[in-house]
Amino acid sequence: MWQLPERLSQISDKYLPAQSLKKRLAVGMSWVTAGSLFRQISNFLAVIFVARVIGMSDFGRLAVIQSTVLMISSFGQAGIGLSTAKYIASNRVSNPQRTGRIIGFTLSFVGVVSAVIGLLVVSCSHLLAEKLLPGHNLARDFSLSSVWMMFEIISLIQFRMLAGLECFRSCATITSCQGALLPIVWVTSHYNGVTGAVLGYSAVSIMGCLIGQVMLQKECRRLGIPITYRKVWGERSILRMSTMVWLSEIAMNATNWAVGILLARRPDGLAEYAIFNAASRYQNVLAFLPTRIFHVSLPVLANLQAEGNRHGFTKALVGLGAISVLVTAAGASVLMLFPDILMSWYGKGFGTGGDVLGVIAVLCVATSVWTVASAGLWAAEQSRQMLGLDLLRGSILVLLCLTGIATTARGLAVAHLISYSTCAILLVWVLYRYLRQPRSADQATVKADL
């Protein structure tokens, strides 16, 4: 497992430009892939256990809470995670003092935002529960999930900052520790159902955040980067890129969340949403490589962009994209061969969702293209184009659902497939046009975006 990225790197030798770059990417992918794979397997096993213990209906309720937590967490980051990783990657060698100020500003900003969001969720828990799933008495669970949201936001930012520092071993340590802590969720859900699962995920989030902060401080000391919280407001300029990233994440995550809630609110919708959410867990497993490629390649591509190395930028992106699609397609073929068996692992009633898993398998390939190509567009600071594509994808998804295509779990999966496939093709085309631009035109575009 630890050597997988090096072997994949050998396959793409003709794409990746320089030996030093190949080594950086291979080492980063080795650590991040190993840690992420362990976390994904642990999370997958935890979800199967929880689903078998609490049943389909309660699993649907938990899925609504979890999707809401993830949506609000992405909202709470305000897009600062991606832009922070980019600016840290660009300054960590040339200007360690500024890098320390960027880290201090980001942690301060996110700490305040997460606290405000947590208080709002607690105060509005009854309203939130009644608006999303009226009559299901989820106010207490939503209130408890505020802790989960707060520390999840900070933990995600810590991971992005470590990726920007190219401290991929520490990233792997954090994700591995979080995976090792997930049995807590097994125990708490066994004794207290949905509420216990929420408490378990909150505990894992708190401990993961503490581990992340220790690793971040350790790596900054090793690299000679002084984290400071004094006079950090001067680094607020990174919020300009963050605004575009934030709007882009809202367009993507909010629409995914909204169409899921629309399905859950229908008659028998909780069962259908439980099936869709269970099938999507397999998508999360297959997405671990494209997602890790995104986190590893973004700082590397940002450095290449800052150096003006367009040739290296292109070769690295094409090589990593090819690896991502090939591995994802191989995994998707397994899902398509045994969909009924794989869905039945979740327990009684889930075996009927084999056709949903078949659609999800094809969706995995489209999302892998989208994920890796978006890393190239973000690293190139083409934030307006990325925002437009995210808005288009979200609009297509919502329109398909409003026309009645997503009244079942399979229909919702098909709507996701159409929206992602359409926009992934457009994303690749936009990226291709950018890479064909002369260098002078590229610099003018970057200045305009800033």
VENNOR-V548319 format. One record per pair of residues at least 12 apart in sequence whose ideal C-beta (glycine too) atoms are under 7 Angstrom apart, sorted by sequence separation. I is the first residue (numbers start at 1). GAP is how many residues later the second one is. D is the distance in Angstrom with one decimal. If there is no record, write none. Layout:
# VENNOR-V548319
i | gap | d
I | GAP | D
I | GAP | D
This chain:
# VENNOR-V548319
i | gap | d
159 | 12 | 5.9
185 | 12 | 5.8
188 | 12 | 3.6
301 | 12 | 5.9
304 | 12 | 6.8
374 | 12 | 6.3
9 | 13 | 5.7
126 | 13 | 4.4
129 | 13 | 5.3
260 | 13 | 6.1
263 | 13 | 6.9
88 | 14 | 6.0
125 | 14 | 4.7
128 | 14 | 5.1
340 | 14 | 3.7
343 | 14 | 5.5
401 | 14 | 5.7
87 | 15 | 5.6
159 | 15 | 6.3
185 | 15 | 3.5
301 | 15 | 6.4
339 | 15 | 3.6
342 | 15 | 6.2
400 | 15 | 4.1
9 | 16 | 6.7
184 | 16 | 4.8
185 | 16 | 5.8
300 | 16 | 6.7
301 | 16 | 6.6
9 | 17 | 4.3
125 | 17 | 4.3
84 | 18 | 6.3
125 | 18 | 3.9
339 | 18 | 4.1
397 | 18 | 5.7
400 | 18 | 6.2
184 | 19 | 5.4
185 | 19 | 6.7
297 | 19 | 6.8
339 | 19 | 5.1
397 | 19 | 6.6
400 | 19 | 6.8
6 | 20 | 4.9
184 | 20 | 5.8
5 | 21 | 5.3
121 | 21 | 6.5
122 | 21 | 5.1
84 | 22 | 4.7
182 | 22 | 6.2
335 | 22 | 5.6
336 | 22 | 5.5
396 | 22 | 6.8
397 | 22 | 4.1
181 | 23 | 4.6
297 | 23 | 5.4
396 | 23 | 4.2
5 | 24 | 3.3
6 | 24 | 6.4
122 | 24 | 5.0
5 | 25 | 4.7
121 | 25 | 4.1
335 | 25 | 7.0
336 | 25 | 4.7
80 | 26 | 5.8
178 | 26 | 6.1
181 | 26 | 5.7
335 | 26 | 3.9
393 | 26 | 5.0
396 | 26 | 6.2
181 | 27 | 6.9
293 | 27 | 5.1
393 | 27 | 6.6
2 | 28 | 5.8
5 | 28 | 5.5
118 | 28 | 4.3
121 | 28 | 6.3
4 | 29 | 6.1
80 | 29 | 6.4
118 | 29 | 7.0
332 | 29 | 4.1
80 | 30 | 6.5
178 | 30 | 4.4
332 | 30 | 6.7
393 | 30 | 4.1
118 | 31 | 6.2
177 | 31 | 6.6
293 | 31 | 5.3
392 | 31 | 5.7
2 | 32 | 5.3
117 | 32 | 6.2
118 | 32 | 4.2
332 | 32 | 4.8
1 | 33 | 5.6
77 | 33 | 6.9
117 | 33 | 6.9
332 | 33 | 5.7
174 | 34 | 6.5
177 | 34 | 5.1
290 | 34 | 4.6
389 | 34 | 5.4
78 | 35 | 6.2
115 | 35 | 6.7
289 | 35 | 6.0
1 | 36 | 6.4
114 | 36 | 4.3
328 | 36 | 5.4
329 | 36 | 5.4
76 | 37 | 5.3
174 | 37 | 5.7
328 | 37 | 5.6
389 | 37 | 6.1
76 | 38 | 5.6
174 | 38 | 5.1
289 | 38 | 5.3
290 | 38 | 6.3
389 | 38 | 5.4
114 | 39 | 4.4
289 | 39 | 6.7
114 | 40 | 5.8
325 | 40 | 6.5
328 | 40 | 4.0
76 | 41 | 4.7
174 | 41 | 6.0
389 | 41 | 7.0
173 | 42 | 6.1
286 | 42 | 5.5
110 | 43 | 6.1
111 | 43 | 6.8
325 | 43 | 5.5
110 | 44 | 5.8
324 | 44 | 4.8
325 | 44 | 6.2
72 | 45 | 6.3
170 | 45 | 4.3
286 | 45 | 4.5
385 | 45 | 5.3
286 | 46 | 6.4
110 | 47 | 4.9
324 | 48 | 4.8
170 | 49 | 5.4
148 | 50 | 6.6
155 | 50 | 6.3
363 | 50 | 6.6
370 | 50 | 5.9
377 | 50 | 7.0
106 | 51 | 6.2
144 | 51 | 6.8
321 | 51 | 4.5
359 | 51 | 6.2
366 | 51 | 6.5
167 | 52 | 4.4
320 | 52 | 5.9
321 | 52 | 6.7
382 | 52 | 6.0
141 | 53 | 5.9
145 | 53 | 5.3
148 | 53 | 5.2
152 | 53 | 5.0
155 | 53 | 5.1
159 | 53 | 6.7
162 | 53 | 6.6
282 | 53 | 5.7
356 | 53 | 4.7
360 | 53 | 5.5
363 | 53 | 5.7
367 | 53 | 5.5
370 | 53 | 7.0
374 | 53 | 6.5
377 | 53 | 6.9
141 | 54 | 5.6
144 | 54 | 5.0
148 | 54 | 4.2
151 | 54 | 4.0
155 | 54 | 4.6
158 | 54 | 3.6
162 | 54 | 6.1
165 | 54 | 5.8
356 | 54 | 4.9
359 | 54 | 4.0
363 | 54 | 4.6
366 | 54 | 4.4
370 | 54 | 4.4
373 | 54 | 4.8
377 | 54 | 5.6
380 | 54 | 6.0
106 | 55 | 6.7
140 | 55 | 6.8
144 | 55 | 6.3
147 | 55 | 4.4
151 | 55 | 5.0
154 | 55 | 5.1
158 | 55 | 6.4
161 | 55 | 6.1
355 | 55 | 5.4
359 | 55 | 5.7
362 | 55 | 6.0
366 | 55 | 4.5
369 | 55 | 4.5
373 | 55 | 5.4
376 | 55 | 5.3
353 | 56 | 6.1
141 | 57 | 5.2
148 | 57 | 5.2
155 | 57 | 5.4
162 | 57 | 6.4
356 | 57 | 5.2
363 | 57 | 6.3
370 | 57 | 6.1
103 | 58 | 5.9
144 | 58 | 6.6
151 | 58 | 4.3
158 | 58 | 5.4
165 | 58 | 6.5
359 | 58 | 5.8
366 | 58 | 5.1
373 | 58 | 5.4
317 | 59 | 4.6
369 | 59 | 6.7
282 | 60 | 6.7
68 | 64 | 7.0
279 | 64 | 6.7
278 | 65 | 6.6
381 | 65 | 5.0
384 | 65 | 6.2
383 | 66 | 5.5
382 | 67 | 6.8
64 | 68 | 6.1
278 | 68 | 4.9
381 | 68 | 5.2
64 | 69 | 5.9
61 | 72 | 6.8
278 | 72 | 5.6
65 | 73 | 6.8
76 | 73 | 6.9
88 | 73 | 6.1
92 | 73 | 5.7
279 | 74 | 5.6
301 | 74 | 6.4
305 | 74 | 5.5
61 | 75 | 6.1
81 | 75 | 5.9
85 | 75 | 4.4
89 | 75 | 4.6
275 | 75 | 6.3
278 | 75 | 6.5
282 | 75 | 6.3
301 | 75 | 6.2
305 | 75 | 5.6
65 | 76 | 5.7
69 | 76 | 5.3
73 | 76 | 5.5
77 | 76 | 5.8
81 | 76 | 5.0
84 | 76 | 6.0
85 | 76 | 6.6
88 | 76 | 3.3
61 | 77 | 6.4
65 | 77 | 6.6
72 | 77 | 5.3
76 | 77 | 4.4
80 | 77 | 6.9
84 | 77 | 5.9
88 | 77 | 6.0
279 | 77 | 4.5
283 | 77 | 5.2
287 | 77 | 6.7
294 | 77 | 5.2
298 | 77 | 5.0
302 | 77 | 4.6
82 | 78 | 6.6
85 | 78 | 5.4
86 | 78 | 7.0
271 | 78 | 7.0
275 | 78 | 3.8
279 | 78 | 4.5
282 | 78 | 6.3
286 | 78 | 4.4
290 | 78 | 4.2
294 | 78 | 6.5
297 | 78 | 5.0
301 | 78 | 3.6
69 | 79 | 5.4
73 | 79 | 4.6
77 | 79 | 6.2
81 | 79 | 3.9
85 | 79 | 3.7
293 | 79 | 5.6
65 | 80 | 5.7
69 | 80 | 5.3
73 | 80 | 5.0
77 | 80 | 6.4
84 | 80 | 6.4
276 | 80 | 6.2
280 | 80 | 6.4
283 | 80 | 6.5
287 | 80 | 6.3
291 | 80 | 6.2
298 | 80 | 6.4
275 | 81 | 5.7
279 | 81 | 4.7
283 | 81 | 5.3
290 | 81 | 4.1
294 | 81 | 4.6
298 | 81 | 5.5
290 | 82 | 5.7
69 | 83 | 6.7
73 | 83 | 6.6
103 | 117 | 6.9
100 | 120 | 6.9
108 | 121 | 5.8
314 | 121 | 5.4
104 | 123 | 5.4
103 | 124 | 5.1
104 | 124 | 4.9
108 | 124 | 6.3
100 | 125 | 4.9
104 | 125 | 4.4
99 | 126 | 5.1
100 | 126 | 4.4
100 | 127 | 4.9
101 | 127 | 5.8
105 | 127 | 3.8
96 | 128 | 5.6
100 | 128 | 5.2
104 | 128 | 4.6
168 | 128 | 6.5
96 | 129 | 4.6
97 | 129 | 6.8
132 | 129 | 5.7
310 | 129 | 6.3
105 | 130 | 4.3
92 | 131 | 6.8
101 | 131 | 5.1
105 | 131 | 6.9
133 | 131 | 6.6
308 | 131 | 6.5
62 | 132 | 5.0
133 | 132 | 6.9
163 | 132 | 4.6
61 | 133 | 5.5
65 | 133 | 6.4
92 | 133 | 6.8
102 | 133 | 5.1
163 | 133 | 7.0
166 | 133 | 5.7
276 | 133 | 3.9
101 | 134 | 5.1
275 | 134 | 4.3
279 | 134 | 6.9
50 | 135 | 6.6
54 | 135 | 6.2
58 | 135 | 5.9
62 | 135 | 5.5
164 | 135 | 5.1
32 | 136 | 4.9
35 | 136 | 6.3
39 | 136 | 4.2
43 | 136 | 6.8
46 | 136 | 4.5
53 | 136 | 5.7
58 | 136 | 5.2
102 | 136 | 6.5
163 | 136 | 6.1
272 | 136 | 5.5
276 | 136 | 5.4
31 | 137 | 4.2
35 | 137 | 2.9
38 | 137 | 7.0
39 | 137 | 6.7
42 | 137 | 3.5
49 | 137 | 5.0
53 | 137 | 5.5
272 | 137 | 4.5
276 | 137 | 6.4
28 | 138 | 6.4
31 | 138 | 4.6
34 | 138 | 5.6
35 | 138 | 6.8
38 | 138 | 5.1
245 | 138 | 6.7
248 | 138 | 5.5
252 | 138 | 5.0
259 | 138 | 6.0
32 | 139 | 5.4
36 | 139 | 5.4
39 | 139 | 5.7
43 | 139 | 6.0
46 | 139 | 5.0
50 | 139 | 4.7
54 | 139 | 5.1
244 | 139 | 3.5
248 | 139 | 4.7
251 | 139 | 4.0
255 | 139 | 3.5
259 | 139 | 6.6
262 | 139 | 6.1
28 | 140 | 4.1
31 | 140 | 6.7
32 | 140 | 5.8
35 | 140 | 3.9
39 | 140 | 3.9
42 | 140 | 4.6
46 | 140 | 5.9
54 | 140 | 6.3
244 | 140 | 6.6
247 | 140 | 5.4
251 | 140 | 4.8
27 | 141 | 6.8
31 | 141 | 4.0
35 | 141 | 4.7
38 | 141 | 4.7
252 | 141 | 6.8
266 | 141 | 6.5
24 | 142 | 7.0
241 | 142 | 5.9
248 | 142 | 4.3
252 | 142 | 6.3
255 | 142 | 5.2
259 | 142 | 4.6
244 | 143 | 5.2
251 | 143 | 4.5
255 | 143 | 5.6
263 | 143 | 6.1
50 | 147 | 5.6
259 | 147 | 5.9
263 | 149 | 5.5
87 | 151 | 5.2
259 | 153 | 6.3
84 | 154 | 6.3
83 | 155 | 5.1
259 | 156 | 6.9
80 | 158 | 7.0
83 | 158 | 4.1
80 | 159 | 6.9
83 | 159 | 4.4
80 | 162 | 4.5
83 | 162 | 5.5
79 | 163 | 4.1
82 | 163 | 4.7
78 | 164 | 5.9
79 | 164 | 6.5
79 | 165 | 7.0
79 | 166 | 3.2
79 | 167 | 3.0
78 | 168 | 4.8
79 | 170 | 5.9
74 | 175 | 4.9
75 | 175 | 6.2
74 | 179 | 4.5
71 | 182 | 5.0
70 | 183 | 7.0
71 | 183 | 6.1
71 | 186 | 4.0
68 | 189 | 6.7
67 | 190 | 5.2
67 | 193 | 5.5
64 | 197 | 6.7
64 | 200 | 5.4
60 | 204 | 6.3
61 | 209 | 6.6
60 | 210 | 3.4
63 | 210 | 5.9
89 | 210 | 3.3
240 | 210 | 6.8
60 | 211 | 6.3
63 | 211 | 6.1
86 | 212 | 6.7
90 | 212 | 5.7
57 | 213 | 5.4
60 | 213 | 5.0
85 | 213 | 5.9
89 | 213 | 4.5
90 | 213 | 6.9
57 | 214 | 6.7
60 | 214 | 3.8
63 | 214 | 3.9
85 | 214 | 6.0
89 | 214 | 5.8
56 | 215 | 5.4
59 | 215 | 4.7
86 | 216 | 4.9
90 | 216 | 5.1
56 | 218 | 4.8
51 | 227 | 6.4
47 | 234 | 5.3
44 | 237 | 5.9
44 | 241 | 5.7
40 | 244 | 6.5
40 | 245 | 5.2
40 | 248 | 4.7
37 | 251 | 6.0
36 | 252 | 4.7
33 | 256 | 6.5
36 | 256 | 5.0
33 | 259 | 5.3
32 | 260 | 4.5
29 | 263 | 6.7
32 | 263 | 6.3
32 | 264 | 5.5
29 | 267 | 5.5
28 | 268 | 4.1
25 | 271 | 6.5
25 | 275 | 6.2
24 | 276 | 6.1
21 | 279 | 6.9
21 | 291 | 6.2
25 | 291 | 6.9
56 | 293 | 4.7
86 | 293 | 6.9
17 | 294 | 6.2
18 | 294 | 6.4
52 | 294 | 6.7
56 | 294 | 6.8
17 | 295 | 3.9
21 | 295 | 6.3
51 | 295 | 4.4
52 | 295 | 4.1
51 | 296 | 5.6
82 | 296 | 6.1
48 | 297 | 5.5
17 | 298 | 4.4
48 | 298 | 5.9
16 | 299 | 5.8
17 | 299 | 6.4
15 | 300 | 5.0
16 | 300 | 5.6
15 | 303 | 5.0
16 | 303 | 4.7
15 | 304 | 3.0
12 | 307 | 3.6
15 | 307 | 6.8
12 | 310 | 6.2
12 | 311 | 5.8
11 | 312 | 6.9
8 | 315 | 4.9
